[in-house]
Amino acid sequence: MKLVLFDLDHTLLPIDSDHAWGVFTTTLGWTDPVDFQRRNDAFYRQYQAGSLNLADYVRFATEALKRQGAAKSAAAHQQFMHTVIEPAIRPEALELVRSHQQAGDLVVIVTATNEFVTRPIAQRFGVAELIAVELERDTSAGGSGWFTGEIAGVPSAREGKVTRVAQWLQHRALGWQDVQSTFYTDSINDLSLMETVHHPVATNPDAPLRAIAQARGWRILDLFQAP
C-alpha cells in the first residue's frame, strides 16, 4: 500500500488555519481583538521556534468555542470556510492531492491543528482520513457534550505525529513495514515523521527544514512558488 501523508498549514494551505481561525473569531466579537492578537501571535512565534506548549495553546484556542457552544461554533466555521479558507485554497495543492488519489494512493492529512478547525478543510480537499489534535468533550452526567479545552489522547504534533500515524496503522492491522510512505510538510517541527517515512518531501519548507532536506538529499517541492 502506498500511504501519502500531508501536513496542512503552509503545506497544502498557504496560511496557518489555526491562527487564521483565531483572527476570524475576533471579527465576530468573540474575543478582545488586541489581547487575542497579542496572545495568538506569541503562540505562533513559539510554534515556529519549536517551543510551543500545545496544551496551553489548545486551551487558549478553544476558549471562545467553549463559550459559544456547538451550534454557534459550527455556523461560524461555515462562514470561516467561505471567507478565509476557500480563497486560500490553491489549484496546485488540490491537484497534488488528487494526483495521488487517482494513482490509488491512500491519502491522509496529519496536522497539529485541532479537529474542529481542520475536519471541514480536509473534506474540502476531498480527504476523508484526518489525523488532527483531538479535543476532549464533556461527557459527564449532565455535561454539555462540548469541548472542555483539553486535548484527548496523544496530540498529533512533533513526535506525536509519528505516534498517531502508527496508531492509525495499527487500527488497520498495519505497520510501517506494510506501507510505502510519503510525507509532505513545510515545518522543521515535523522532522521526526520526515525521518520515519520512506519518502520525505520538504514542501514550501521553512529555512531549517530546507537546509536539512538539502543536506540529506530529500526532495524539495516549492508548491506555492510564484511562476
N, C-alpha and C positions, 0 to 999 in steps of 0.2 A: 504494500500500500504506500502510495506517495502522500505524505502529510505535509501540507503547506500552512505555516503559521504566520500570521500578520500581526504586528503591533498596530495600534490605531492612530494615536495622536502624533502628528508630524511624520507619519509613515504613509498611511492611506489618506489621512486628512492633513492639510497644510496648517491646521490650527490645533490647539490643545482643547479638546471638548470639555474637559473638567473645568478648566479655567474659564472657558467661554460661557459655560452654564452659570458659573458664579456671577460673572459680569451681567449676564442676561437677567438673573433674578433681581439685581439691583434696579434694573429698568422697570420691573414690576412693582417696586416699592417693598419688596420682601426684606430687604436689608438696608442698613445705612450705607450709602454708596462710598463715602470717604473711608469709613472704618473697614468696610468689607474689602475694598480695593487694596488698602494697605496690607491687611492680613493675607488676602488671596495672593497678592504679588510676592509677599515674603515667602509663603509656602512654595510658590512656583520656583522661586530662586533656589530654595532648598532642594527641590526635586532636580533641578538642572545640575546642582552641585553634588547630587547623590547623597544628601544628608537628611532627606525628608523623613520625619516620623509619621508614618502613614496613618496610624490610629488617630493621632491628633488631627491630622488633616481631614480624615473622613468625618470625625465629629464636627469639625468646623463646616465642612462642605454640605453636611446634611442637616444642619441646624434649621434652615428655612424649610426644608422638606418636612421635618418633624412638626413644625408649627402649622404649616399649611394643610397637611393631610393628603390622602391619596388622590382624591378627585381633583382638587385644585392643582396638585403637582403634575398629574397626568395631562391635564388641559394645557398647562404651561409648557410642558415638554413638546406637545404637538406644535405649539407656536414657535418654540425654540428650533425645532426641526425645520420649520418653514422659513424662518427669518435668518437663522445663523448657520445651520448645518447644510442645508440644501445649496446655498450659494457657494459653500466651501468645497463641495464635492467636485473633484476634477475628473474629466473623462478618462485620463490616462490611468488613474487609480482604479476606476471601475473596470477598465479594460484589462488591467493586470489581474485583478481578481477573477474576472470572467474567463480569461485565457487559461488559468489553472483549473477552473471548474470544467471548462469544455474539454480539457485534456484528461478529465476523470480523476483529478487530484481531490483529496479531501481537504477543504479549506476551513481553518479555524482562526478567529480573531482572539488574540491574547493581549489583554490590556490591564494596566494598573488603575484605570478609571473604573468607577463603580458601575454596577449592573444597571441601575436606574438610568443613568445618563447614556450608557452605551448600547443597551439592547435595541432600541429603535434605530440607532445608527448602523449596527451590524445588519439588521433586517433591510435597511435601505441599500446596503451593499450586496444584498442577496445572500448573506452568510447566516446560516441557521445556527452554527456552532460558535458559541461565545464563552470564553473564559475571562471573567472580569472579577473585580473585587465584589464579593457577595456581602450584602448588608443584613445584619441581624434584624429580625422583626419581633415585635412584642406579641408573643403567643401565650402569655399568661392568662389565667382565668379572668375574663372581663377586659382583657387587654385590647389595644387598638388594632393589632394586626399590622401596624405600620412600622416604619423603621425606628430603631432605637438610637441610632447614631454610632453603633459599634459594628465592627467587622465580624462576619461569620466565617469561621474556618481560616484556612491559610490565605492571606492576601496574594493576589497574582501580581506581585511587584518584586523586582530584582531577583534574588534566588528563588523566591516564591513562585515565579513563573515556571521554573523547572519542576518544582513540586506539583503545581497544579496541572501541568500538562501530563506529568507521569500519572497522576490520579485519574485524569481524563482517559488516558490509555488503558490503565488498569481496569477501569469501569467497563471497558470494551474487550477485556481479556487480551490486551496487547501490552507490549513493552517497547522500549526504544529500538530493540533489535528487530522488531517486526515491521518497522516502517522505514521508508526513506524520507527523512525530514528536512524541510527547508524553513528558514525563519527570516522574515524581513523586518528590520527595525531601524530606527534612526538613533537610538539612545545608548550611551555607554552604560546606563542603568540595566540594560538587558544583556550585558556581556555574558553572564552565566548561561543563559539559554542559547546565545550565539555559539558558545563553546561546546554545547551539548548536541546540537543538531548536526546533521551531515553536511548541509549546505547553508552556511550563514550568508545573508545578503545585507550589507550595510546600505540602508535606503534613506536618502536625504540625510546622511549621517552628521551628527554633531562632531565637533573637532576632535575630541578624544577618540570616538569610535572610528572616525575616518583614519586617524593615524594608526590605530591598531589594525584596521582592515588592510591598509596599505602594507604594513609590516608583515602581515600574515598571508597576504595574497588572497584575501577574501574578495568576493565580487562587491563592487560598489555601484549602486543604482541611484542616480540623481533623478528621481521620478518627476519632481516638480521644477526641474531646471528650465529656465526660460530658453526658448529657441534662439 
